[in-house]
Amino acid sequence: MGIRFFIVVLSFLFSGAVLAAPDIEKVRASIPNIDTATLKAELAKNENLVLIDVRTVRETNIVGGFIKGKRSMIIPRGWLEFRIEDAVKDKDAPIVVYCGTNQRSPLAVQTLVKMGYTNVRNYADGYPGWLKAGLPITTRDAAPNSFLYSKPVKVAERVWSAIGETSPSTYQNSGHNNNLSFVIGDDAVMVFNGGGSFLLAHALHDEIKKITDKPVKYLVYENGQGHASLGGSYWKQLGVEIIAHEDAAHEIRERKNGILASAQNRLKDKFFGTDMIEPDVTFSDKKVLDLGGIKVVLQTLGAAHSPGDIMAWLPSLKLVISGDLAFHQRLLPVFEDTQTGEWIKTWGKFEALGAQIIIPGHGTPTNMAEVTKYTKDYLVFMRGKIGKIIEDGGELGDAYKIDQSAYEHLDTYEFLALRNAARIFQAMEFE
C-alpha cells in the first residue's frame, strides 16, 4: 500500500478527468513547476502563498488530508472557474496548485493563467510527494480528536450548533454531515437533531456539558432521516424526551431497517450502540417548549424536503433552526417523496417568520436572502425549465441537459444535479 497505491487508485478513479498523455505533457512543459523542497521553503517564508488543492473533498477524505499552509484551500478542478475569484481576489497573488497525480493541477494552472492570474505555479510532486516527505498535512475535520466534524459554536445568546461537513455521510466524518444544534434555557436544554450515530450523539453531549450544567430534557428530530434520528439511541438511555412530527415517526417505522443497514455499512465500527428510536411525543402542527427564560416553537409550515420536516423558531431571538427546509452551501437534494411545488409554497410562510438568523440543516448559519437564493430560487429555476420541457413534449434526457452551472460551486453538486433534474421531471409529469 502507501503512496504508490494511492496514486494508482486515484488515477483509476479520476482518469476520466484528464487529457491523453501527450497533451498533458505539453501542458506540463508550458507552465512553471516546482518540487517538494521549493514548496516547503516558500511556505516557510511566505505566509501569503495561496495553496490550492484541486482534488475533490471526497479524495482528500480517502487519502487522509491535504497540505497544511496559512492559506491552504480545496477547490476541485471542476469548480475552479466558479470559486477562484471569490477565494483569491488579487490576480497577482502567489499561487501554487497541486493534485494527487499531476494530471489536473497543470490544467488548473493553465486555466488560472487564462483568467488573468499572473503568479501561478504547479507543484508537480503533488500530495503523495508531500506525504512521502513526512511534511505537515491537515484535514477539513475541525475536531480531529472527536467524532464531531466540528465542535459547537455559539450562534446567538443561548443557541449553539456543531456544524457538520457539507458532503454525504462517510466513515471519515463519522456521519456528522448535518448541523447538531442546541438551545440552553434556565432550566433545561433542547437538542435539535439526534445525530447519525450513538457515538456522535455522545460526543455532542460531552461538548454540551462543557458549556452548561443544565440537563438535556428534549431531543427533537427534524425529520425521519438517519442523521436526525440515529443518535436517539444515546439520548434515549438518558431518559431524554424525544419529539418529532407524526409523519417523521411514520417514516422511522417504515424505513428503519434500511436506514440502519445503510448506516452500519458506512460507519462500520463507529456504528457501535446505534439504533433507530421512535419518538416519545409527536405532533401535527405546532408544539411549544419552555426551557426556562426562553421558549422554542416547534412547527411545520407545510410539505417540502421530506415527510415530517419541522423547524425550531425562537421568536425572541428572531432565529430559526430550519432543518432541511433551507440550504445554501450544498446543493439541496430532491428525494422521491420531495414535493418541490409545495416546497415553494411553504417558503412563503418561512419568509413570513421574519427570521434574521437561520441555522440550516447543512452549512454555516446565515440569513434569509442567502437560503432563498439557493433553495427557493433553485426550485423555481428547475421547475420552470422542466415545465417548459414537458410543455414542448420533451423527454427525461432533455432534463439532464438543463444548465445548472450557476449552482456548480455548491458542495454535493456532482452527486445531486442530474439526479435532481430526473426526479423533478418525473414528478412534474404527473402534476
C-alpha positions as CSV (number, residue, x, y, z in Angstrom):
1,M,0.0,0.0,0.0
2,G,1.3,3.5,0.7
3,I,1.9,6.3,-1.8
4,R,2.1,4.1,-4.9
5,F,-1.2,2.5,-4.0
6,F,-2.9,5.9,-3.6
7,I,-1.6,7.1,-7.0
8,V,-2.9,4.0,-8.8
9,V,-6.3,4.2,-7.1
10,L,-6.7,7.9,-7.8
11,S,-5.5,7.6,-11.4
12,F,-8.2,4.9,-11.9
13,L,-11.0,6.7,-10.1
14,F,-10.4,10.0,-11.8
15,S,-8.9,9.1,-15.2
16,G,-11.9,10.4,-17.0
17,A,-11.0,14.0,-15.9
18,V,-7.5,14.0,-17.5
19,L,-6.1,14.6,-21.0
20,A,-4.4,12.0,-23.1
21,A,-0.7,11.6,-22.1
22,P,0.9,13.6,-25.0
23,D,-1.5,16.5,-24.4
24,I,-0.9,16.7,-20.6
25,E,2.9,16.5,-21.2
26,K,2.6,19.6,-23.4
27,V,0.7,21.4,-20.7
28,R,3.2,20.5,-18.1
29,A,6.0,21.7,-20.2
30,S,4.3,25.0,-20.9
31,I,3.8,26.1,-17.2
32,P,6.2,26.8,-14.3
33,N,6.6,23.7,-12.0
34,I,8.1,23.4,-8.5
35,D,9.2,20.4,-6.4
36,T,8.7,19.5,-2.8
37,A,11.8,21.3,-1.5
38,T,10.9,24.5,-3.2
39,L,7.3,24.4,-1.9
40,K,8.4,23.6,1.7
41,A,10.8,26.6,1.6
42,E,8.3,29.0,0.2
43,L,5.6,28.0,2.7
44,A,8.1,28.7,5.5
45,K,8.9,32.2,4.3
46,N,5.8,33.5,2.6
47,E,2.5,33.5,4.7
48,N,0.7,35.0,1.7
49,L,1.3,32.0,-0.5
50,V,-2.1,30.6,-1.7
51,L,-2.0,26.8,-1.9
52,I,-4.9,25.2,-3.9
53,D,-5.7,21.5,-3.8
54,V,-7.8,20.8,-6.9
55,R,-8.8,17.3,-5.9
56,T,-12.4,16.7,-4.7
57,V,-13.2,16.7,-1.0
58,R,-14.0,13.0,-1.3
59,E,-10.5,12.3,-2.4
60,T,-9.0,14.2,0.4
61,N,-11.1,12.2,2.8
62,I,-9.9,8.9,1.2
63,V,-6.2,9.7,1.5
64,G,-6.4,11.5,4.8
65,G,-5.9,15.2,4.2
66,F,-4.2,18.0,2.3
67,I,-1.1,20.1,2.5
68,K,-1.0,22.4,5.5
69,G,-0.5,26.1,4.8
70,K,-1.6,29.5,6.1
71,R,-3.8,30.0,3.0
72,S,-4.5,26.4,2.1
73,M,-7.8,25.6,0.4
74,I,-9.6,22.9,-1.6
75,I,-11.2,24.0,-4.9
76,P,-12.0,20.9,-7.0
77,R,-10.8,21.3,-10.6
78,G,-14.4,21.3,-12.0
79,W,-15.3,24.2,-9.8
80,L,-12.2,26.3,-10.1
81,E,-13.6,28.9,-12.6
82,F,-16.6,29.4,-10.3
83,R,-14.8,29.8,-6.9
84,I,-11.4,31.2,-7.5
85,E,-12.3,34.9,-7.9
86,D,-14.2,34.9,-4.6
87,A,-11.4,32.9,-2.9
88,V,-8.4,34.9,-4.4
89,K,-9.3,38.4,-5.4
90,D,-5.7,39.6,-6.1
91,K,-4.7,38.5,-9.6
92,D,-1.0,38.9,-8.7
93,A,-1.1,36.8,-5.6
94,P,1.4,33.9,-5.4
95,I,-0.5,30.7,-6.1
96,V,0.7,27.1,-6.1
97,V,-1.7,24.4,-7.4
98,Y,-1.5,20.7,-6.8
99,C,-3.5,17.4,-7.0
100,G,-2.7,13.7,-6.5
101,T,-1.2,12.6,-9.8
102,N,0.0,15.7,-11.5
103,Q,-2.9,15.5,-14.0
104,R,-5.4,18.1,-13.1
105,S,-3.1,20.6,-11.4
106,P,-1.3,21.5,-14.7
107,L,-4.7,22.1,-16.3
108,A,-5.7,24.2,-13.4
109,V,-2.6,26.4,-13.7
110,Q,-3.4,26.8,-17.4
111,T,-6.9,27.9,-16.6
112,L,-5.8,30.4,-13.9
113,V,-3.3,32.0,-16.3
114,K,-6.1,32.4,-18.9
115,M,-8.2,34.0,-16.2
116,G,-5.6,36.7,-15.6
117,Y,-3.7,35.3,-12.6
118,T,0.0,36.3,-13.1
119,N,1.9,34.2,-10.5
120,V,0.7,30.6,-10.6
121,R,2.9,27.5,-10.4
122,N,2.3,23.8,-10.4
123,Y,3.5,21.6,-7.5
124,A,4.4,18.6,-9.7
125,D,5.1,16.1,-6.8
126,G,1.5,16.6,-5.6
127,Y,0.0,15.4,-2.3
128,P,1.7,12.0,-2.4
129,G,5.1,13.6,-2.7
130,W,4.4,15.9,0.2
131,L,3.2,12.9,2.3
132,K,6.2,10.8,1.4
133,A,8.5,13.6,2.6
134,G,6.7,13.5,6.0
135,L,5.7,17.2,5.8
136,P,2.7,18.7,7.6
137,I,-0.8,17.9,6.5
138,T,-4.2,18.9,7.7
139,T,-7.9,17.8,7.2
140,R,-11.2,19.5,6.8
141,D,-12.2,18.0,10.1
142,A,-12.2,20.8,12.7
143,A,-12.3,18.4,15.6
144,P,-9.9,15.6,14.7
145,N,-10.0,14.1,18.2
146,S,-13.8,13.9,18.4
147,F,-16.5,12.0,16.5
148,L,-17.9,15.5,15.7
149,Y,-16.8,17.0,12.5
150,S,-16.6,20.4,14.3
151,K,-17.3,21.3,17.8
152,P,-20.2,23.6,18.8
153,V,-20.0,27.3,18.1
154,K,-22.2,30.0,19.7
155,V,-24.6,31.3,17.1
156,A,-26.7,33.6,19.4
157,E,-27.4,34.0,23.1
158,R,-28.4,30.5,24.4
159,V,-28.0,28.9,20.9
160,W,-25.1,26.7,19.8
161,S,-24.5,24.5,16.8
162,A,-22.0,21.8,15.8
163,I,-21.7,22.4,12.1
164,G,-21.4,19.2,10.0
165,E,-19.5,18.6,6.8
166,T,-21.4,19.7,3.7
167,S,-20.9,16.4,2.0
168,P,-22.5,12.9,2.1
169,S,-22.2,10.9,5.3
170,T,-18.9,8.9,5.4
171,Y,-16.8,6.9,7.7
172,Q,-14.3,9.8,7.8
173,N,-16.9,12.3,9.0
174,S,-18.5,9.8,11.4
175,G,-21.9,10.6,9.9
176,H,-21.7,14.2,11.0
177,N,-22.8,15.8,7.8
178,N,-25.6,17.9,9.2
179,N,-25.9,20.5,11.9
180,L,-26.5,19.4,15.5
181,S,-27.9,22.4,17.4
182,F,-29.0,23.0,20.9
183,V,-30.7,25.7,23.0
184,I,-29.9,26.4,26.6
185,G,-32.6,27.5,28.9
186,D,-32.5,28.4,32.6
187,D,-33.9,25.0,33.4
188,A,-33.1,22.7,30.6
189,V,-31.5,22.1,27.2
190,M,-33.2,21.2,23.9
191,V,-31.1,19.4,21.2
192,F,-32.3,19.7,17.6
193,N,-31.2,16.6,15.7
194,G,-30.0,13.4,17.3
195,G,-27.0,12.9,15.0
196,G,-26.1,10.0,12.8
197,S,-24.9,7.5,15.5
198,F,-24.8,6.7,19.2
199,L,-21.2,7.8,19.4
200,L,-21.8,11.1,17.6
201,A,-24.6,12.0,20.0
202,H,-22.3,11.0,22.9
203,A,-19.6,13.4,21.6
204,L,-22.1,16.2,21.3
205,H,-23.3,15.7,24.8
206,D,-19.7,15.8,26.1
207,E,-19.4,19.2,24.5
208,I,-22.8,20.4,25.9
209,K,-21.6,19.5,29.4
210,K,-18.6,21.7,28.9
211,I,-20.8,24.7,28.2
212,T,-23.7,24.2,30.7
213,D,-24.7,22.2,33.7
214,K,-28.3,22.3,32.7
215,P,-29.8,18.8,31.8
216,V,-30.8,17.9,28.3
217,K,-34.6,17.4,28.6
218,Y,-35.7,17.3,24.9
219,L,-34.4,15.9,21.7
220,V,-36.1,17.0,18.5
221,Y,-35.9,15.0,15.2
222,E,-36.0,17.5,12.3
223,N,-37.4,14.6,10.1
224,G,-37.2,10.8,9.9
225,Q,-33.8,10.6,8.2
226,G,-30.9,8.7,9.8
227,H,-28.8,11.8,10.5
228,A,-31.7,13.2,12.5
229,S,-32.7,10.1,14.4
230,L,-29.9,7.5,14.8
231,G,-28.3,9.3,17.7
232,G,-31.6,9.0,19.6
233,S,-30.2,5.6,20.8
234,Y,-27.8,7.6,23.0
235,W,-30.3,10.2,24.3
236,K,-33.0,7.6,25.0
237,Q,-30.8,5.8,27.6
238,L,-30.6,9.1,29.5
239,G,-34.3,9.4,29.7
240,V,-34.5,12.4,27.3
241,E,-37.9,13.0,25.8
242,I,-37.8,12.5,22.0
243,I,-40.1,14.7,19.9
244,A,-40.9,14.5,16.2
245,H,-43.7,15.3,13.7
246,E,-46.1,12.4,13.3
247,D,-45.1,11.9,9.6
248,A,-41.5,11.6,10.7
249,A,-42.5,8.9,13.2
250,H,-44.2,7.0,10.4
251,E,-41.1,7.3,8.2
252,I,-39.0,5.9,11.0
253,R,-41.3,2.9,11.4
254,E,-41.4,2.2,7.7
255,R,-37.7,2.7,6.8
256,K,-35.9,1.7,10.0
257,N,-34.3,-1.5,8.7
258,G,-33.0,0.1,5.5
259,I,-31.6,3.2,7.3
260,L,-29.9,1.0,9.9
261,A,-28.3,-1.3,7.3
262,S,-27.0,1.6,5.3
263,A,-25.5,3.3,8.3
264,Q,-23.9,0.2,9.6
265,N,-22.3,-0.5,6.2
266,R,-21.0,3.1,6.1
267,L,-19.9,3.6,9.7
268,K,-18.5,0.1,10.4
269,D,-17.0,0.1,13.9
270,K,-18.3,3.6,14.5
271,F,-21.9,2.2,14.4
272,F,-21.4,0.9,17.9
273,G,-24.5,1.2,20.1
274,T,-26.6,2.7,17.3
275,D,-30.3,2.0,16.9
276,M,-33.2,3.9,15.4
277,I,-35.5,5.0,18.2
278,E,-39.1,6.1,17.6
279,P,-40.2,9.5,19.2
280,D,-41.9,9.5,22.6
281,V,-44.1,12.5,21.6
282,T,-45.4,13.5,18.2
283,F,-47.4,16.5,16.9
284,S,-49.1,17.5,13.7
285,D,-48.8,21.3,13.6
286,K,-47.0,23.0,16.5
287,K,-45.6,22.3,19.9
288,V,-44.1,24.9,22.3
289,L,-41.2,24.0,24.7
290,D,-40.5,26.2,27.7
291,L,-36.8,25.8,28.6
292,G,-36.9,28.5,31.3
293,G,-36.3,32.0,30.2
294,I,-36.7,31.1,26.5
295,K,-39.5,29.4,24.5
296,V,-39.0,27.3,21.4
297,V,-41.8,26.8,18.9
298,L,-41.5,23.5,17.1
299,Q,-43.7,23.6,13.9
300,T,-44.2,22.5,10.4
301,L,-45.0,25.1,7.7
302,G,-46.0,22.6,5.0
303,A,-44.6,20.0,2.7
304,A,-41.1,20.5,1.5
305,H,-37.9,18.4,1.6
306,S,-39.1,15.2,3.2
307,P,-42.1,13.9,5.3
308,G,-42.2,15.4,8.8
309,D,-39.9,18.3,8.2
310,I,-40.1,20.7,11.2
311,M,-38.2,23.7,12.4
312,A,-37.4,25.3,15.8
313,W,-38.4,29.0,15.8
314,L,-37.1,31.3,18.6
315,P,-39.2,34.5,18.2
316,S,-37.3,36.4,21.0
317,L,-34.1,36.0,19.1
318,K,-35.5,36.1,15.5
319,L,-33.6,32.9,15.0
320,V,-34.8,29.7,13.3
321,I,-33.2,26.3,13.2
322,S,-34.7,25.4,9.8
323,G,-33.6,21.8,9.4
324,D,-33.8,20.7,5.8
325,L,-36.2,23.3,4.7
326,A,-33.3,25.6,3.9
327,F,-30.0,25.1,2.0
328,H,-27.1,27.3,0.9
329,Q,-23.6,25.8,0.9
330,R,-24.5,22.5,-0.6
331,L,-26.9,21.7,-3.4
332,L,-30.3,20.7,-2.0
333,P,-31.3,17.0,-2.6
334,V,-34.6,16.0,-4.2
335,F,-35.9,12.7,-3.0
336,E,-38.6,10.5,-4.3
337,D,-41.0,12.0,-1.7
338,T,-39.8,15.6,-2.0
339,Q,-42.6,17.9,-3.1
340,T,-40.9,20.7,-4.9
341,G,-44.0,22.6,-5.9
342,E,-45.3,22.6,-2.3
343,W,-41.8,23.5,-1.0
344,I,-42.0,26.8,-2.9
345,K,-45.4,27.5,-1.4
346,T,-44.1,26.6,2.1
347,W,-41.2,29.0,1.5
348,G,-43.6,32.0,1.6
349,K,-44.6,31.0,5.2
350,F,-41.0,30.6,6.1
351,E,-40.0,34.1,4.9
352,A,-43.0,35.5,6.8
353,L,-41.4,34.5,10.1
354,G,-39.1,37.4,9.8
355,A,-36.0,35.4,10.9
356,Q,-32.8,37.3,10.9
357,I,-30.5,34.3,11.7
358,I,-31.0,30.9,10.1
359,I,-29.2,27.7,11.1
360,P,-29.9,25.5,8.1
361,G,-29.8,21.7,8.1
362,H,-26.4,21.8,6.5
363,G,-23.8,24.6,6.3
364,T,-23.0,27.6,8.4
365,P,-25.6,29.9,10.0
366,T,-26.7,32.5,7.5
367,N,-29.6,34.8,6.6
368,M,-32.9,34.6,4.7
369,A,-31.5,36.1,1.4
370,E,-28.8,33.5,1.2
371,V,-31.0,30.5,1.7
372,T,-33.7,31.9,-0.6
373,K,-31.1,32.2,-3.4
374,Y,-30.0,28.6,-3.1
375,T,-33.3,26.9,-2.0
376,K,-36.5,28.6,-3.4
377,D,-34.8,30.2,-6.3
378,Y,-33.2,26.9,-7.3
379,L,-36.5,25.1,-7.1
380,V,-38.2,27.9,-9.1
381,F,-35.5,27.7,-11.7
382,M,-35.5,23.9,-12.1
383,R,-39.3,23.7,-12.2
384,G,-39.5,26.5,-14.8
385,K,-37.0,24.8,-17.1
386,I,-38.6,21.3,-16.7
387,G,-42.1,22.7,-17.1
388,K,-41.1,24.2,-20.4
389,I,-39.6,20.8,-21.5
390,I,-42.8,19.0,-20.6
391,E,-44.9,21.6,-22.3
392,D,-42.9,21.2,-25.5
393,G,-43.2,17.4,-25.5
394,G,-39.6,16.8,-24.3
395,E,-38.3,13.8,-22.6
396,L,-36.2,12.9,-19.5
397,G,-33.0,13.2,-21.4
398,D,-33.7,16.9,-22.0
399,A,-33.9,17.5,-18.3
400,Y,-30.4,16.2,-17.9
401,K,-29.2,18.9,-20.3
402,I,-30.5,21.8,-18.2
403,D,-27.6,24.2,-17.5
404,Q,-27.3,24.1,-13.7
405,S,-23.8,25.7,-13.8
406,A,-24.9,28.6,-11.6
407,Y,-25.0,26.1,-8.7
408,E,-21.9,24.1,-9.7
409,H,-19.9,25.7,-6.9
410,L,-22.1,24.2,-4.2
411,D,-20.9,21.1,-2.3
412,T,-22.6,17.8,-3.4
413,Y,-23.4,19.3,-6.9
414,E,-21.5,16.5,-8.6
415,F,-23.7,13.9,-6.8
416,L,-27.1,15.6,-7.0
417,A,-27.5,17.9,-10.0
418,L,-28.5,15.2,-12.6
419,R,-30.5,13.2,-10.0
420,N,-32.4,16.3,-9.0
421,A,-33.3,17.0,-12.7
422,A,-34.6,13.5,-13.2
423,R,-36.7,13.4,-10.0
424,I,-38.3,16.8,-10.6
425,F,-39.1,15.8,-14.2
426,Q,-40.6,12.5,-13.2
427,A,-42.7,14.2,-10.5
428,M,-43.9,17.1,-12.7
429,E,-45.0,14.7,-15.5
430,F,-47.9,13.7,-13.2
431,E,-48.8,17.0,-11.7
